[in-house]
Amino acid sequence: MAASLGLVIRRPIYGSATKTAYTGTAGSTTVPPYTASVLLWCSTAAYVRVGATATTTDLPLPANAPIIIPTDNTTGAPITVSAIQDAAGGNLYCIAMAD
């Protein structure tokens, strides 16, 4: 029997994609309640956060490097996704994932 690779197939929630500008001031958007995870990437190096407004102490993300982050939100409230620039402003792209 082959070893499991732990592969999980994620399903996008169509119509949930957003594009939000950020600079030295965080740019934020929201995704639907009960979203399991978000696929996000930034057009320039930035710091990102899911669940609150980003600061320069959050997760550093290089430019154009997509990442999936779980939301851990079961409150029924919309979920904030945010980015703030590292050296230059850019755009945060975000897609909600159903599972």
DRENNU-174793 format. One line per 5 residues: number of its first residue (from 1); their letters; for each residue x, y, z of C-alpha. Coordinates in steps of 0.02 Angstrom, whole numbers, plus 50000, padded with zeros to 5 digits. Last residue first. Example, Ala and Ser with C-alpha at 12.3 -4.5 7.8 and 13.67 -1.06 7.14 Angstrom:
2
2	SA	50684:49947:50357  50615:49775:50390;
END
This chain:
99
99	DAMAI	49352:51152:50120  49242:51290:50048  49386:51403:49993  49375:51593:49988  49482:51678:49855;
94	CYLNG	49599:51824:49893  49710:51938:49792  49807:52072:49887  49871:52213:49777  50030:52316:49788;
89	GAADQ	50124:52443:49890  50313:52437:49905  50441:52386:50037  50352:52262:50152  50175:52316:50115;
84	IASVT	50022:52277:50221  49898:52136:50192  49726:52089:50260  49593:51954:50260  49445:51985:50375;
79	IPAGT	49317:51845:50399  49130:51880:50392  49039:51826:50551  48958:51655:50570  49062:51616:50724;
74	TNDTP	49147:51460:50656  49311:51537:50601  49468:51429:50599  49521:51524:50442  49643:51401:50363;
69	IIIPA	49780:51481:50256  49816:51431:50075  49968:51516:49999  50005:51591:49829  50179:51666:49805;
64	NAPLP	50166:51814:49686  50276:51928:49791  50352:51855:49949  50241:51831:50103  50288:51883:50279;
59	LDTTT	50163:51820:50410  50125:51957:50538  50242:52077:50629  50224:52213:50495  50039:52227:50535;
54	ATAGV	49887:52147:50455  49708:52183:50508  49617:52033:50584  49557:51855:50547  49681:51808:50410;
49	RVYAA	49845:51903:50412  49971:51951:50280  50139:52040:50274  50195:52097:50102  50315:52069:49958;
44	TSCWL	50230:52133:49800  50083:52068:49695  50010:51977:49845  49937:51803:49858  49787:51722:49940;
39	LVSAT	49693:51558:49945  49577:51562:50095  49520:51425:50212  49363:51346:50285  49246:51492:50246;
34	YPPVT	49110:51486:50379  49065:51669:50352  49102:51741:50180  49267:51829:50142  49314:52004:50196;
29	TSGAT	49438:52132:50130  49581:52230:50205  49718:52346:50144  49847:52388:50275  49925:52561:50275;
24	GTYAT	50106:52568:50214  50024:52519:50050  49883:52397:50011  49760:52376:49867  49621:52246:49875;
19	KTASG	49571:52118:49744  49430:51999:49788  49371:51827:49735  49209:51767:49818  49107:51739:49659;
14	YIPRR	49154:51555:49653  49186:51478:49823  49345:51383:49781  49354:51196:49819  49511:51128:49902;
9	IVLGL	49577:50953:49869  49679:50888:50014  49837:50788:49986  49905:50704:50142  50034:50613:50037;
4	SAAM	49974:50444:50098  50100:50303:50084  50068:50171:49951  50000:50000:50000;
END
